[in-house]
Amino acid sequence: QVQLVESGGGLVQPGGSLRLSCGASGSIFRVNAMGWYRQGPGNQRELVASISSGGSTNYADFVKGRFTISRDNTVTVYLQMNSLKPEDTAVYYCKANVATWSSGIESAYWGQGTQVTVSS
């Protein structure tokens, strides 16, 4: 019913930048909060940043000052990543809290993930 599609991952050198994008589509009545999570090798999935439907943002301490989350409409979210470090290497997942036309109930949906590798 709802699909999230991420793009923008890749290989970048330390200190470089990448911009991730995530778009939601399907039988969407309303998209509320959206966010980015990541899962590195051997680690649990962790919150990177989130943004409410009203534009309020929240960041993990390890990305403050380096990453910026934004939305340009109700169904697309971005993550601008600057000053990347090798420890930022992970699969990055988009998450959206979506109410569908069929149920009207808000549920969490996840994208398939996009690999970000920071290495020289």
N, C-alpha and C positions, 0 to 999 in steps of 0.2 A: 504493500500500500504506500509506503514511504521509502524513498531511496535517498541516501546521502552519497555524493560522489566527491572525493577529494582529488586534488591535483597540486603539483608544484614541488614535490619532493625531489631529491637527487643527491648528488655528491658535491660537496663544497669544501674548500680549504678552511682551516681555522681562521677566524676573523671575518669570514665572508657572510653573505646574506642569502636568504631564501624567503619566498613568499608562498604560503600555502593557501589554497582556496577550497571551499566546501559549499556545494549547492544542494539544497533539498528540493525534491520533486515528488509528485504523487498526489494522493487524495488528502491534501492538507487544508485543514480549516484554520489552524493557527499554529505558528511557531513561536515558542516562548524562548527560554534560554538556549544558547548555543555555546559550545565550548570545544577546546582542543585538549586531548589527553595524549600521553606517550607511554610507550613500553620499550625499554631497552633490554638488551640481552640479559637474561637471568633476573630481570626485575619485574615488579608488579606494575600494572598500569597506573599512572598518576596524572593528576590534573595539572595542566600547564596554564591555561587561562580560560575564562568564561566571560560571557557578555549577555546581559538580560535583554529582553525585548525593548526596554527603555534606554538601553545603551550603557548601563552600569557595568563596570568591568572588575574582574578579580584575577590576580596573578599569583602563581606560585613564587615563593621567595627566590628560587634559583633562576628565574627569568626576568625578574623586575629590572627595568631599565634597559633591557635588551630586546624583548619581544613586545609586540603590540597587537592586540586583537581588535577587530573592527567588523562592522556590518554595513553593507551599502543598501540593503533592503531587508525584507522580513525573512528571506530564505537563503541568503548567502552570507558566509562568514569567512574572514581572512585571518591569517596569522603572519605578521611580518616579523621575521627572525633576523636580528642583526648580531654582530660580534659572536658568531657561533663558535662553540667549543667542542672538542672531541666528545666530551661527556653528554652533549646534546644528541648524539647519535641514538636513534630509536625509530620505531614505527610510530607515526603520529596519526591519531584517530580523531575524527570529527564526531561530535555528539550533539543531538538536538532533541529538545523536549517538544513533541508535536502532538497536537490534538487533530484527529482525522475527522472527515465529514461523516464517516460511517458510525464511529463510536462516540465522538465528542469528548473522549477521555484522553488526557495527556499521557503519553508514553515516551520512553527514551528510545531513540534510534541511533545507530552507530554506522559510520562509514566503514569501508573495507580496509582503510589504513594506507598511508603512503610513507615510504622509507626515506629517512633523512640520514645521511652519512657525512660526518665532519671528519675529514682526514687530509693530511698532506701527502 
